[in-house]
Amino acid sequence: MDSTMRPLISLLLLFVLTACQLPTTTPPAPKPTSATLPTATNEPSPSATNTTVPDPTAISSPPNPYDPRVESVTLDSAVLGIEKSFYIYLPPSDDSTTETRFPVLYLFRGHEKEWVNPREDASRQGETVIDVYEELLAAGEIGPMILVFPGISSDDNSVPGMLVNMEAPDSTESGIGTGEFEDYFIQELIPYVDATYPTTADPSQRGVDGFSLGGFMATKIATQHPDMFGTVGAFDGLYFYTTPDCQLDDPRDNTFDISLFNQTFGSPRDVELATANSAPSLICAADPAALQSLEWFIQYGPESAEPNDANFYRGEHLLEQLSLKGVANTFDDPILMGGHRWSVADEHLRQTLPLHWQALSD
């Protein structure tokens, strides 16, 4: 890249990430590696390997202002030390017995409203992913399944939690608390959903998917806990690059340094923490058999839309790491046209929901 263009690209990237909350890709650019790691300000919550599962209590179920077909649930989270909300969709069913159980798919982005907000951007034209699901169900292309939309951000969606136990969370920021979002999801949210709703509670019938930062979250959590999931998908995920020895390739990626990630990875950056939570690095260091136990549904935008409307290079990098482990992506052609926007994210789910259903319902 011509060095005279690099400041302009960086400014465009910063605008998109901070103003629109739609992270995009920049070509590799040299950046210094953080050497001094900050100290987390929060008290640690129980480890994700702790066998004692906190018991969150549902304290309210306020109406969902975005899609009335989705239930809003607020938990009193012991891990986060705050009230935290998620949305859940239960499929229509003629079976009135309590014996019926369904596979479950967790959909990530940031705020719990994003997948079910018909006005998340203008491209949606008043529809949500629930419309996509119900159209597929009516067409017989999919069976009944539960969809869960976790809140993994500050309440105003300005601070992404990234499904990480954050390095420097601001507990005064509404919706952040201790910032232990990985522990919250693994130790509290999944067990609560399985105990309260008609899921099968079988890891092989539980999947994850996500858009943009949600793609970061879905791929990282599935790679960290492959024994807890059967499928993993992502559209146009923001992934950090990795070196051949599985370390975060910090000098290659100027996105890592933007202020959006200050609470998640600290300032200066905790490169070790980021490496331990970045899907390409996790895949690089993983047991191939564990990765091969998952069904992978990865899509991203075209190279022609780089750098401001696609994460093509990041998607290619993720698939390269999977290929080195002998893992095949379900899509021979992972390119999805249309840009880094919600109508295209919904189209990703239109294509992947039947694949999730087929794999999770076996």
Residue pairs with C-beta under 8 A, 6 or more apart in sequence:
1 9
1 27
1 29
6 29
9 26
9 27
9 29
9 307
10 26
10 29
10 254
12 307
12 308
13 24
13 26
13 254
13 255
13 258
13 307
13 308
14 258
16 22
16 23
16 24
16 308
17 23
17 24
17 255
17 258
17 260
18 258
18 259
18 260
21 110
21 157
21 158
22 212
22 340
22 341
23 212
23 213
23 238
23 255
23 260
23 311
24 238
24 307
24 308
24 309
24 310
24 311
24 340
25 238
25 255
25 306
25 307
25 310
25 311
25 312
25 313
25 314
26 253
26 254
26 255
26 307
27 306
27 307
27 313
28 241
28 252
28 253
29 252
29 253
29 254
30 251
30 252
31 250
31 251
31 252
31 253
31 254
31 256
31 257
32 250
32 251
33 250
33 251
33 271
34 250
34 266
34 268
34 269
34 270
34 271
35 268
36 268
37 167
37 266
37 268
37 270
37 271
37 272
37 273
38 167
38 168
38 266
38 267
38 268
38 270
40 166
40 167
40 168
40 169
40 179
40 266
41 168
41 169
41 171
42 166
42 169
42 171
42 178
42 179
42 180
43 178
44 180
45 78
45 79
45 80
45 165
45 178
45 180
45 183
45 184
46 52
46 54
46 79
46 183
46 187
47 183
48 182
48 183
48 186
48 187
48 225
50 187
53 187
53 188
53 191
54 77
54 78
54 79
54 187
54 188
55 78
56 75
56 76
56 77
56 78
56 79
56 188
56 189
56 192
57 75
57 76
58 73
58 74
58 75
58 76
58 192
58 196
59 74
59 75
59 76
59 83
60 74
61 71
61 72
61 73
61 74
62 72
62 74
63 72
64 70
64 71
64 72
64 87
64 116
66 87
66 113
66 116
66 117
66 118
66 128
67 116
67 117
67 118
67 128
67 130
69 89
69 130
69 134
70 87
70 88
70 89
70 116
70 130
70 149
71 87
71 88
71 89
71 90
72 85
72 86
72 87
73 85
73 86
73 87
73 88
74 83
74 84
74 85
75 83
75 84
75 85
75 86
75 188
75 189
75 192
76 83
77 83
77 84
77 177
77 184
77 188
78 188
79 178
79 180
79 183
79 184
79 187
79 188
80 176
80 177
80 178
80 179
80 180
80 181
80 184
81 171
81 177
81 178
82 175
82 176
82 177
84 151
84 175
84 177
84 184
85 112
85 151
86 112
86 148
86 149
86 150
86 151
86 189
87 112
87 113
87 116
87 148
87 149
88 146
88 147
88 148
88 149
88 193
88 197
89 116
89 130
89 133
89 146
89 147
89 148
89 149
90 146
90 197
90 198
91 102
91 133
91 137
91 144
91 145
91 146
92 134
92 137
92 144
93 100
93 144
98 198
100 198
101 198
101 199
101 200
101 201
102 144
102 145
102 146
102 198
102 199
102 200
103 145
103 146
103 199
103 200
103 205
103 206
103 207
103 356
103 357
103 360
103 361
104 145
104 146
104 147
104 148
104 193
104 197
104 199
104 200
104 205
104 206
104 207
104 360
105 145
105 146
105 147
105 148
105 206
105 207
105 208
105 209
105 231
105 353
105 356
105 360
106 148
106 149
106 150
106 190
106 206
106 207
106 208
106 209
106 218
107 115
107 129
107 147
107 148
107 149
107 208
107 209
107 210
107 214
107 349
108 150
108 152
108 163
108 208
108 209
108 210
108 211
108 213
108 214
108 215
108 217
108 218
109 115
109 210
109 211
109 212
109 213
109 214
110 152
110 153
110 157
110 160
110 161
110 213
110 214
111 151
111 153
111 155
111 157
112 149
112 150
112 151
113 120
113 149
114 120
114 149
114 157
114 211
114 214
114 342
115 128
115 129
115 149
115 211
116 128
116 129
116 130
116 149
117 128
118 124
118 125
118 126
118 127
118 128
119 126
120 342
121 341
121 342
121 343
123 339
123 341
123 342
123 343
123 344
124 342
124 343
124 346
125 343
127 346
128 346
129 147
129 346
129 349
130 147
132 346
132 349
132 350
132 353
133 142
133 147
133 349
133 353
135 350
136 142
136 350
136 353
136 354
137 143
137 144
141 354
142 353
142 354
142 357
143 357
143 361
145 356
145 357
145 360
145 361
146 193
146 197
146 198
146 199
148 189
148 193
150 185
150 189
151 175
152 160
152 161
152 162
152 163
152 181
152 185
152 217
153 159
153 160
153 161
153 175
154 161
154 173
154 174
154 175
154 176
155 174
155 175
156 174
156 175
159 170
159 173
159 175
159 176
159 260
159 263
159 264
160 213
160 260
160 261
160 264
161 176
161 179
161 181
161 264
162 181
162 213
162 216
162 217
162 220
162 261
162 264
162 277
163 181
163 182
163 185
163 216
163 217
163 220
163 221
163 277
164 181
164 182
164 220
164 264
164 265
164 273
164 277
165 179
165 180
165 181
165 182
165 183
166 176
166 179
166 180
166 181
166 263
166 264
166 265
167 263
167 264
167 265
167 266
167 270
167 273
168 179
168 262
168 263
168 266
168 267
169 176
169 177
169 178
169 179
169 263
170 176
170 263
171 177
171 178
171 179
173 263
176 263
179 263
179 264
182 221
182 224
182 277
185 221
186 221
186 225
186 228
190 206
190 228
193 199
194 201
199 205
199 206
200 206
203 227
203 228
203 229
203 230
204 230
204 360
204 362
205 230
205 360
205 361
206 228
206 229
206 230
206 360
207 229
207 230
207 231
207 232
207 233
207 356
207 359
207 360
208 217
208 218
208 221
208 222
208 229
208 231
208 232
208 233
209 218
209 231
209 232
209 233
209 234
209 235
209 297
209 348
209 349
209 352
209 356
210 216
210 217
210 218
210 219
210 233
210 234
210 235
210 237
211 234
211 235
211 236
211 237
211 342
211 345
211 348
212 235
212 236
212 237
212 238
212 311
212 340
212 345
213 237
213 238
214 234
214 237
215 234
215 235
215 236
215 237
215 238
215 239
215 311
216 234
216 237
216 238
216 239
216 278
216 279
218 232
218 233
218 234
218 237
219 232
219 234
219 237
219 239
219 279
219 298
219 318
220 277
220 278
220 279
220 282
221 229
222 229
222 232
222 294
223 232
223 279
223 282
223 283
223 286
223 291
224 277
224 282
226 286
226 290
226 291
226 293
226 294
227 290
227 293
229 294
230 294
230 295
230 359
230 360
231 294
231 295
231 296
231 297
231 355
231 356
231 359
231 360
232 294
232 295
232 296
232 297
233 296
233 297
233 298
233 299
233 348
233 352
233 355
233 356
234 297
234 298
234 299
234 300
234 318
235 299
235 300
235 336
235 344
235 345
235 348
236 299
236 300
236 301
236 310
236 311
236 315
236 336
236 340
236 344
236 345
237 279
237 298
237 300
237 311
237 314
237 315
237 318
238 255
238 311
238 314
239 278
239 279
239 280
239 311
239 314
239 315
239 317
239 318
240 248
240 249
240 253
240 255
240 256
240 274
240 278
240 280
240 281
241 248
241 249
241 252
241 253
241 280
241 314
241 317
242 248
242 249
242 275
242 278
242 280
242 281
242 283
242 284
242 317
242 321
243 249
244 284
245 284
246 275
246 281
246 284
246 285
247 271
247 275
247 281
248 256
248 271
248 274
248 275
248 278
248 281
250 256
250 269
250 271
250 274
256 265
256 269
256 274
257 269
259 267
261 269
265 273
265 274
266 273
275 281
276 282
279 318
279 321
280 317
280 318
280 321
283 291
283 318
283 321
283 322
283 325
283 327
284 321
284 324
286 325
288 325
288 326
288 327
291 322
291 325
291 327
292 325
292 326
292 327
294 327
295 330
295 355
295 356
295 359
296 322
296 327
296 328
296 329
296 330
297 329
297 330
297 331
297 352
297 355
297 356
298 315
298 318
298 319
298 322
298 329
298 331
298 334
299 315
299 331
299 334
299 335
299 336
299 348
299 351
299 352
300 310
300 311
300 312
300 314
300 315
300 316
300 334
300 335
300 336
301 309
301 310
301 311
301 312
301 315
301 335
301 336
301 337
301 338
301 339
301 340
301 344
302 310
302 312
302 335
302 337
303 310
303 312
303 313
304 310
305 312
305 339
305 340
306 312
306 313
309 339
309 340
310 339
310 340
311 340
312 335
315 334
319 329
319 334
322 328
322 329
330 355
336 344
336 347
336 348
336 351
337 344
338 344
338 347
